Amino acid sequence: MALKKYRPYTPSRRFMIGYDFSDITKKSPEKSLTKTIGRTGGRNNSGKVTSRSMGGGHKRLYRIIDFRGYDKCDIPAKVASIEYDPYRTSRIVLLHYADGEKRYVLWRKGATVGTTVINWEKSPIVAGNRKQLKHIPEWVNVFNLEVTPFSAGKLIKSAGSYAGIVGRDELQKKVFIKLPSGEVRKFNEDCRATIWEIGNDQHQNIVIGKAGRQRWLGKKPHVLGKNMNPVDHPHGGGEGHSPIWSKRWQKSFAGKLVTAGIKTRKKKKWSTKFIVSKRTKN
């Protein structure tokens, strides 16, 4: 995927960077694999705003993605097209299975039209194939990872992301996986994952450039708390763009501490036992 810079005929265009969409091979989606999803604008059933900075945005169709693939084991499929998905940062590919069915899956890095993939435990270790972790060798990157066996891919689904298999525990039947955050975590060896990395890794270099482009994405302006009055936010008050009006650390809109170094994760969370080493600090 390549990026596109714009001629600076306005101040907002000067630093704007967008997609050139050269990797897209089909413009319109497969109609049978789409559905409409309503929008709330950040409001509840009473019409009151419960989530700020939401509203507007371009009209979108949701593409139904197959994150499981259990009922397509041992059935080869070919990549028919690479398409854009407005609901995610990565691209998606349309697979044509040998039995005639069509499905969308996440686009792995380097996949082109005509590439063959297969979900099977005895399939080769090739990028794009989906297998159980116990059949994937160490130091191989994976994405679309399951948290519990025989469910659906929950982790590693954004553009350019991947996780690495760094070890095994044969007695407990666990696989150690290093997540993008740097955390090493134990997973059941029966969990499935797709081999290699997700494409569209240049997404991190996109520069929005202007407020109007954020509105196309469904995001309204987010006003800083220190620009508000004391009645509206814990940071409010003072003259103009003054420092936060708070005696103790920064606070959220609801008045909770957000940057005081307080851990928000529950100490007795059941899944804490699967953490081998905590994530690295940025």
C-alpha positions, 0 to 999 in steps of 0.5 A: 500500500502506498500513501498520497500527499496533496498539493498545498493549495490550502493550509489544511492540505499542506501536511495531509496524507491519505491513501492512494488506494492502489491496492484495491482491486474492487470498488463495490462490496459483495452485496450478499455479505453486507448489512446496515448498522444504525448509528446512535450519535452517542445518545441513549434511548432517551436521546441524551448524550452518553458518549461525547464527540460522536455524530455525523459521518459518511454513510457506510455498509458493514461487511460481514467478516468470517473470523472463525472459518471452522466450517471451511476446513480442508476447503481451498479458497482463492483470493478474488479481490482486495477491498476497502472496509470503512469499519476497520483500518485493515483491508479485507479480501473476498475468498471464493471457496471451491464449494462455491461459497464466498466470504470476507476475511482480513487481508494478510500482508503480501496477498494478491488476487489468485492467492490460495489459502486453506484452513486445515491442520495439515496444511503447509506453514504458508502466510494466510493459512489458518491453523491451531497454535499447536501446529504453528512453529515458534517465532512465526507471526500470527494475527486474528487470534482466538482467546478461547478455543473454538470461538472466533478471532478476537485479538490482532485485527488492526492494520499492520499488527501481528503477534509472535509465538515465543515458547510452549509449555507441553505439560499445561498445553499452553503456547506463549505469545508476545502481543503487540503491546509487549505482553507475553501471554499464555494461550490454549494450544487449540486456539486458532490463528492466521499465519503472518501479518495484517496488511495496510501497515502504512496506516500509521502514517496517515495525517488527517489534516483538517477537522472536516475530515474527522467529521467524515469519520463520525467524530465531532470536536473534542473540547478540552476540559480546561476550556470549560467552566468549573461546573462543566469539568473538573479542569474548568475555570481560570482565565482563558486557556489556563492550566487545569483547575484541579488540586490533585492530578488530571481527571476525566469528565466524570471526575475520576483520576486518569493519569495519577498512576493508579492501576485500573485493572482489577487485581482479582481478574480471572485472566491475570493468571495467563500473563507471563510478563507484563507489557513494556512501557512506552 
